[in-house]
Amino acid sequence: MAKKRVKRQPKKLSVDVIEAQSITLVDEYGSERAKLACSGGEGGIGGFTYICLNDDEGHPKITLQVDDQGNPSIALYTRNNSSGVSMAVNDSHGNGLVIHGSDGKTHIMLGVPGPESNDPRGQTPDITVIDENGRKNWSAFEGTYEIPDT
């Protein structure tokens, strides 16, 4: 015999909708753990939306943002609070992914220029590897490999 399902009532929340320009979540010790913020720009045009998740010391670890042009980006940070990986999408200027080392320096860039990019190659995708001295070491577009100075 099938069990009869008991009809459940929805839990009544104390607040159905919260309206705010910024919400900050803090832990029981008062440390900021997360933030959700937005701005309407000028008359509701050109604003941004931002979400940030922090570690227990209040340092950003993940940020998710939509800029004033409507372009999304995400950034992940290392334990020493430097950039780890960042990615951005921009229909006009292009999309990109940047990977940083534990030192915070850029080591790998992947990009696809958009139609309004100032890249003279046009919309040709490229992967570039940067050496420890900040110089271009290898590029998929150029198909070259340069041996770093020793």
Secondary structure, 3 states (H helix, E strand, C coil): CCCCCCCCCCCCCCCCCCCCCEEEEECCCCCEEEEEEEECCECCECCEEEEEEECCCCCEEEEEEECCCCCEEEEEECCCCCEEEEEECCCCCEEEEEEECCCCCEEEEEEEECCCCCCCCCCCCEEEEECCCCCEEEECCCCEECCCCC
